[in-house]
Amino acid sequence: MSPRLLILTPLGLLLWGAFDPSWVAAAGLGEHTLAWPSSEELLRVLTLRDYNTRVVIVGTTLLGLAAGLVGTFLLLRKRALLSDTLSHASLPGIALAFILLTALGAEGKNLLALIGGAAFFCILGTGAVIVIQRYSRLKDDAALGIVLSVFFGLGIALMGIATRMGSGNAAGLSSFIYGKTASMLFADAVLIAVVALLAAICAVLFFKEFALLCFDADYAASQGWPVTGLDFLMMTLVVVVTVIGLQAVGLILVVALLIIPPAAARFWTYSLKHMLWISGLFGALSGLFGAGISALMANLPAGAVIVLTASLLFGVSLVFGSTRGLARRGVERLRLSRRIRHENLLREIYEMMEVCGLSPEDAELDCALPQVTMDMLLSRRSWSHGQLRRALARGMAAGLLASDGRNWELTAAGLEEARRIVRKHRLWETYLIEHADVAPGHVDWGADEIEHVLDADLVAALEKRLPAEVLQQMPASPHHIEPVQGEAA
């Protein structure tokens, strides 16, 4: 593949740079080249031998854990874009805090003051979004877009003022935009660890309340729960994680740590409790492996690698997730389509034989049992030759069908199974006609779509709703069954 094509994808660029560093330098993409780490370097990172590596990995791992836990509720509350808005709204707070500190003669890059300014403007941004949503007719996405762009534009303007101030050193403020994981100090890691652990503990302690708020806020309010207070607490946790995440991945990418891990966790479970812990695990793994890969390849920015690691986990979950993964859903859809063809096949043969009796003993004298052939089956359903042939083969393998090479018939076991399928189909048809006011000429399509997913409980519920005379024997078909071709009149 041409390097010009590989440059279109970040993964391709990294791989090509690792295998052919000379091309990276020739393309002017960096002063240094990427190279695979030596075994000694790999061992040093895996054993956390270097002090700076320990600080960075511990800090980013705890940040990812907290972001995964808090982000779960944010995603289920359908406020994923709010984290993006808050991260961009923090920029004017950082710049304004630096300007005020410098004007007062203090250290402009005091970390606590900068984080405090970012948190204050995050709260302002949240309030602005709520006010726009409540007192205007604008949709949520419009409110988020307005606040994001206005606050970020204000931040860029204030950053320009900060960099041109006569006193003070504004160098390094841009790290809050792109992150500075690799240069994280011990004090930074301790601050991230403490705040991240507090946010994670709050998310676990208020699990029941947050779950109720995410799934049915109106019901929570009707039961007397302080919905506004719980919502404010949840958004406070989001603000806290967003602000401390600025140190690691920057305001542009911090939203990824809040959204990607819980989005990936949804593919593995239907349980909120399990989703919460899986999301926290994915967030922690993103921080752990992202920081570790960045330590092995010094020219790769840690924040970007952390986000790419989270994206890789999301991609794996999307395909191989045990509940909502594409692979599992594809297998389930294939199984369902096979079962539908199997049940439709047995029902068609049953109804063909039902016209003249299901066995030679109960057939009428002037009506011979029909000879069911593949051509007759193809004319009654939109099957392809291959689909029908495979369905017939599976029926024979299961002992439900028998054939003399040309004609097909139900075995004793097949007749019992077909009777169960037809009964379920006609019970649903009868229910739709008598209780849903569906015309008999239109009822077959609705029944054909639903009958294959009716379980035993639903069938029992249908039987309770229908008259006793319908249930004493096989319900009659609401359609007039014409004699099939080849059948004696």
C-alpha positions in Angstrom: 0.0 0.0 0.0 1.2 3.5 -0.8 2.4 5.7 2.0 0.1 8.4 0.6 -2.9 6.1 1.3 -1.7 5.0 4.7 -1.5 8.6 5.8 -5.3 8.7 5.6 -5.6 6.6 8.7 -3.9 7.2 12.1 -3.3 3.5 12.6 -1.8 3.1 9.1 0.5 6.1 9.8 1.7 4.6 13.1 2.4 1.2 11.5 4.2 2.6 8.5 6.3 4.8 10.7 7.2 1.9 12.9 8.3 -0.3 10.0 9.8 2.4 7.8 10.9 5.3 10.0 12.8 6.9 7.1 9.5 7.7 5.3 8.1 9.6 8.3 11.2 11.8 8.4 11.1 12.3 4.6 7.4 13.2 4.8 8.3 15.9 7.3 5.9 14.5 9.9 8.3 14.7 12.8 11.8 15.4 13.7 12.2 12.0 15.2 11.1 8.6 14.0 9.1 5.9 15.6 10.7 2.6 16.3 9.8 -0.6 18.1 11.0 -0.6 21.7 13.8 -2.9 22.7 13.2 -5.8 25.0 15.0 -3.9 27.8 12.7 -0.9 27.3 9.7 -3.1 27.3 10.8 -4.8 30.6 11.4 -1.4 32.2 7.8 -0.3 31.4 6.1 -3.6 32.3 7.9 -3.6 35.7 7.2 0.1 36.3 10.9 0.6 37.0 10.9 4.3 36.1 9.5 6.8 38.6 7.8 9.0 36.0 6.2 5.9 34.3 4.7 4.9 37.7 3.3 8.3 38.3 1.8 8.6 34.8 0.3 5.1 34.7 -1.3 5.3 38.2 -2.7 8.7 37.5 -4.2 7.9 34.1 -5.5 4.5 35.3 -7.5 6.0 38.2 -8.7 8.8 35.9 -10.0 6.3 33.4 -11.7 4.3 36.2 -13.5 7.4 37.4 -14.4 8.6 33.9 -15.8 5.1 33.1 -18.0 5.0 36.2 -19.3 8.6 35.9 -19.7 8.4 32.2 -22.1 5.4 32.5 -24.7 7.6 34.0 -24.0 10.4 31.7 -24.5 8.2 28.7 -27.7 6.7 30.0 -29.0 10.2 30.9 -28.6 11.0 27.2 -26.1 13.8 27.8 -23.1 12.5 26.0 -22.5 15.8 24.2 -22.7 17.7 27.5 -19.3 16.4 28.5 -17.9 17.8 25.2 -19.5 21.2 25.9 -18.1 21.2 29.5 -14.6 20.4 28.4 -14.6 23.3 25.9 -16.3 25.6 28.4 -13.3 25.1 30.8 -10.9 26.9 28.6 -11.9 30.5 29.4 -11.8 29.6 33.1 -8.2 28.4 32.8 -7.1 31.5 30.8 -9.0 33.9 33.1 -7.5 32.3 36.2 -4.0 32.8 34.8 -4.7 36.4 33.9 -6.0 37.3 37.4 -3.2 35.5 39.2 -0.6 37.2 37.0 -2.2 40.6 37.5 -2.2 40.1 41.3 1.5 39.2 41.2 1.0 35.5 42.1 2.2 32.4 40.3 0.0 32.3 37.2 0.3 28.6 36.6 -0.9 27.5 40.1 -2.6 24.2 39.3 -5.3 24.4 41.9 -6.2 27.9 40.8 -6.4 26.9 37.2 -8.5 23.9 38.0 -10.8 26.0 40.1 -11.2 28.4 37.2 -12.0 25.6 34.8 -14.5 24.1 37.3 -16.2 27.5 37.7 -16.7 27.9 34.0 -17.9 24.3 33.6 -20.6 25.1 36.1 -21.5 28.3 34.2 -21.6 26.3 31.0 -24.0 23.7 32.5 -26.2 26.5 33.8 -26.2 28.2 30.4 -27.3 24.9 28.7 -30.1 24.4 31.3 -31.4 28.0 30.9 -31.4 27.7 27.1 -33.2 24.4 27.2 -35.8 25.6 29.7 -36.6 29.1 28.5 -36.3 28.7 24.7 -37.7 26.5 22.0 -34.3 25.4 20.9 -33.5 21.7 20.9 -30.9 20.2 23.2 -28.3 19.8 20.4 -28.7 23.5 19.5 -28.2 24.6 23.1 -25.1 22.5 23.5 -23.6 23.8 20.2 -24.2 27.4 21.2 -22.6 27.1 24.6 -19.7 25.0 23.3 -18.8 27.5 20.5 -19.3 30.7 22.6 -17.3 29.5 25.6 -14.6 28.0 23.4 -14.3 31.2 21.4 -14.1 33.2 24.6 -11.4 30.9 25.8 -9.3 31.3 22.7 -9.6 35.1 23.0 -8.5 35.0 26.6 -5.7 32.7 25.8 -4.4 35.2 23.3 -4.5 37.9 26.0 -2.7 35.7 28.4 0.1 34.9 26.0 0.7 38.6 25.3 0.8 39.8 28.9 4.0 41.6 29.8 4.4 39.8 33.1 3.9 36.1 33.7 4.9 33.1 31.7 2.0 31.6 29.7 4.1 28.8 28.3 2.4 25.5 29.0 -1.2 26.8 29.1 -1.8 25.1 25.8 -1.2 21.7 27.5 -4.7 22.0 28.9 -6.0 21.9 25.3 -3.9 18.9 24.2 -3.0 17.3 27.5 0.5 16.8 29.1 0.4 13.2 30.4 4.0 12.5 29.8 5.1 15.4 31.9 2.7 14.7 34.8 4.2 15.5 38.2 3.7 13.6 41.4 1.5 16.3 42.8 -0.6 16.2 39.7 -1.0 12.4 39.9 -1.9 12.6 43.6 -4.6 15.3 42.9 -6.0 13.2 40.0 -6.0 10.0 42.1 -7.7 11.6 45.1 -10.4 13.4 43.1 -10.9 10.3 40.8 -11.4 8.0 43.8 -13.9 10.4 45.4 -15.9 10.6 42.2 -15.8 6.8 41.8 -17.0 6.3 45.4 -19.8 8.8 44.9 -20.9 7.0 41.7 -21.0 3.7 43.6 -22.8 5.1 46.7 -25.5 6.8 44.7 -25.9 3.9 42.2 -29.6 3.3 43.0 -30.5 7.0 42.9 -28.6 7.6 39.7 -30.1 4.5 38.0 -33.6 5.7 38.8 -32.8 9.2 37.5 -31.4 7.8 34.2 -34.3 5.5 33.4 -37.4 7.3 34.7 -36.9 10.8 36.2 -40.6 11.5 36.2 -41.3 8.4 38.3 -38.5 9.4 40.7 -40.1 12.9 41.1 -43.5 11.4 41.7 -42.0 9.2 44.5 -40.6 12.2 46.2 -36.9 11.8 45.2 -35.0 15.1 44.9 -34.5 14.9 41.2 -33.0 18.3 40.8 -30.4 17.7 43.6 -29.5 14.3 42.2 -29.1 15.7 38.7 -26.9 18.5 40.1 -24.8 15.9 41.9 -24.4 13.8 38.8 -23.3 16.8 36.8 -20.9 17.9 39.5 -19.2 14.5 39.2 -19.0 15.0 35.4 -17.5 18.5 35.9 -14.9 17.1 38.4 -13.8 14.3 36.1 -13.7 16.7 33.2 -11.5 19.2 35.0 -9.0 16.7 36.4 -8.9 15.0 33.0 -7.6 18.2 31.4 -4.2 17.4 32.9 -4.1 14.0 31.2 -5.7 14.1 27.8 -6.7 17.8 27.4 -10.1 19.4 26.9 -10.5 18.2 23.4 -10.1 14.5 24.2 -11.4 14.2 27.7 -14.9 13.6 26.4 -13.6 10.3 24.9 -12.8 8.9 28.4 -16.3 9.8 29.6 -18.2 8.3 26.6 -16.2 5.6 24.9 -15.8 3.2 27.9 -19.5 3.1 28.8 -20.5 2.9 25.2 -18.2 -0.1 24.8 -19.6 -1.7 28.0 -23.2 -1.7 26.7 -22.2 -4.3 24.2 -21.4 -6.8 26.9 -24.3 -6.8 29.3 -28.0 -5.7 29.9 -27.4 -5.2 33.6 -26.6 -1.6 34.7 -24.6 -2.9 37.6 -22.4 -5.0 35.4 -22.2 -2.2 32.8 -20.9 0.2 35.5 -18.0 -2.0 36.4 -17.2 -3.0 32.9 -17.1 0.7 31.9 -14.8 1.4 34.8 -12.6 -1.5 33.8 -12.4 -0.3 30.2 -11.6 3.2 31.3 -8.8 2.0 33.6 -7.4 -0.3 30.8 -7.4 2.7 28.4 -5.4 4.8 30.8 -3.1 1.9 31.7 -2.3 0.6 28.2 -2.4 4.1 26.6 0.2 5.5 29.0 2.3 2.3 28.8 2.4 2.5 25.0 3.3 6.2 25.1 6.1 5.4 27.5 7.5 2.8 25.1 7.3 5.1 22.1 8.3 8.5 23.3 7.2 10.3 20.2 3.5 9.3 20.6 1.5 11.7 22.7 0.0 9.9 25.7 -3.4 11.6 25.6 -4.0 10.6 22.0 -2.8 7.0 22.6 -5.1 6.7 25.6 -8.1 7.7 23.4 -7.0 5.4 20.6 -6.7 2.5 23.1 -10.3 3.3 24.3 -11.4 3.3 20.7 -9.8 -0.1 20.1 -11.7 -1.5 23.1 -14.9 0.0 21.7 -14.2 -1.6 18.3 -13.6 -5.0 19.8 -16.8 -4.7 21.9 -18.8 -3.5 18.9 -17.9 -6.7 17.0 -17.5 -9.4 19.8 -19.8 -8.0 22.6 -21.6 -10.9 24.3 -25.0 -9.3 24.3 -25.2 -6.5 21.6 -22.1 -7.3 19.5 -22.5 -7.4 15.8 -21.1 -11.0 15.6 -23.6 -12.3 18.2 -26.5 -10.4 16.6 -25.5 -11.8 13.2 -25.5 -15.3 14.6 -28.9 -14.8 16.3 -30.4 -13.3 13.2 -29.1 -16.3 11.1 -30.6 -18.7 13.7 -33.9 -16.8 13.7 -34.2 -16.8 9.9 -33.5 -20.6 9.8 -36.2 -21.2 12.4 -38.7 -19.0 10.6 -38.1 -20.9 7.3 -38.3 -24.2 9.2 -41.6 -23.3 10.9 -43.1 -21.9 7.7 -42.1 -25.0 5.8 -43.9 -27.3 8.3 -46.9 -25.1 8.4 -47.2 -25.0 4.6 -47.0 -28.8 4.3 -49.5 -29.2 7.1 -52.0 -26.8 5.5 -51.6 -28.6 2.1 -52.4 -31.9 3.7 -55.2 -30.4 5.9 -57.5 -29.9 3.0 -58.1 -33.6 2.5 -57.1 -34.9 5.9 -53.7 -35.4 7.5 -53.5 -39.1 6.9 -55.0 -41.6 4.4 -57.4 -42.9 7.1 -59.2 -39.6 7.7 -59.1 -38.4 4.1 -62.4 -37.9 2.3 -63.3 -40.4 -0.5 -63.4 -37.7 -3.2 -60.2 -36.1 -2.2 -56.8 -37.7 -2.3 -53.8 -36.6 -0.2 -51.8 -34.1 -2.2 -48.3 -34.8 -3.4 -46.1 -32.0 -2.0 -43.3 -31.2 -4.3 -40.6 -28.5 -4.3 -42.3 -26.6 -7.1 -45.6 -26.4 -5.1 -43.7 -25.1 -2.0 -41.8 -22.6 -4.1 -45.1 -21.2 -5.5 -46.5 -20.6 -2.0 -43.5 -18.8 -0.4 -40.8 -16.4 -1.6 -38.1 -19.0 -1.0 -35.1 -19.5 -3.2 -34.2 -23.0 -4.4 -31.2 -23.0 -2.1 -33.1 -21.9 0.9 -35.9 -24.4 0.4 -33.5 -27.2 -0.3 -31.5 -26.5 2.9 -34.8 -26.2 5.0 -36.0 -29.6 3.6 -32.6 -31.2 4.4 -32.7 -29.9 8.0 -36.2 -31.2 8.4 -35.2 -34.7 7.2 -32.1 -34.6 9.5 -34.4 -33.8 12.4 -36.8 -36.7 11.6 -39.7 -34.3 10.8 -39.9 -34.9 7.0 -39.8 -37.9 4.7 -39.3 -38.0 1.0 -39.4 -40.6 -1.8 -37.0 -38.4 -3.9 -39.7 -36.2 -5.4 -42.6 -35.8 -2.9 -42.4 -34.7 0.7 -44.6 -35.6 3.7 -44.6 -35.1 7.4 -43.5 -37.9 9.7 -45.3 -38.6 13.0 -43.0 -36.3 14.9 -43.2 -33.7 12.1 -47.0 -33.8 12.2 -47.0 -33.1 15.9 -44.5 -30.3 15.5 -46.4 -28.8 12.6 -49.7 -29.0 14.6 -48.1 -27.0 17.4 -46.8 -24.4 15.0 -50.1 -24.0 13.1 -52.1 -23.8 16.4 -49.9 -21.0 17.6 -50.3 -19.2 14.3 -54.1 -19.5 14.3 -54.5 -18.5 17.9 -52.7 -15.3 17.1 -54.9 -14.8 14.0 -58.1 -15.4 16.0 -56.9 -12.9 18.7 -56.2 -10.2 16.1 -59.6 -10.7 14.4 -61.6 -10.7 17.6 -59.8 -8.2 19.8 -57.7 -6.0 17.4 -60.4 -5.5 14.7 -58.1 -6.8 11.9 -59.9 -8.0 8.8 -59.5 -11.7 8.0 -58.0 -10.9 4.6 -55.2 -8.8 6.3 -54.5 -10.9 9.4 -52.1 -13.4 7.9 -49.2 -10.9 7.4 -49.4 -9.7 11.0 -49.5 -13.2 12.4 -46.7 -14.4 10.2 -44.4 -11.6 11.5 -45.2 -12.3 15.2 -45.9 -16.0 15.6 -42.2 -17.0 15.5 -41.4 -15.1 18.6 -44.4 -16.1 20.7 -43.2 -18.1 23.7 -45.2 -20.5 25.9 -46.3 -17.8 28.3 -47.7 -15.6 25.5 -49.5 -18.6 24.0 -51.0 -19.4 27.4 -52.1 -15.8 27.7 -53.8 -16.0 24.3 -55.6 -19.1 25.3 -57.1 -17.4 28.3 -58.4 -14.5 26.2 -60.1 -16.7 23.5 -63.4 -18.6 23.7 -63.4 -22.2 25.0 -64.8 -23.6 21.7 -61.8 -22.2 19.9 -59.4 -24.0 22.2 -61.0 -27.5 22.2 -59.6 -28.3 18.8 -57.4 -26.9 16.1 -58.6 -23.3 15.4 -60.0 -23.0 11.9 -58.0 -20.9 9.4 -59.7 -17.6 8.7 -58.7 -18.0 5.1 -60.4 -20.2 2.6 -57.9 -22.9 1.8 -58.0 -23.8 -1.9 -57.1 -27.3 -3.1 -53.4 -27.4 -4.1 -52.4 -28.1 -7.6 -52.3 -31.8 -8.4 -55.0 -32.6 -5.7 -58.1 -34.5 -6.8 -61.3 -32.4 -6.6 
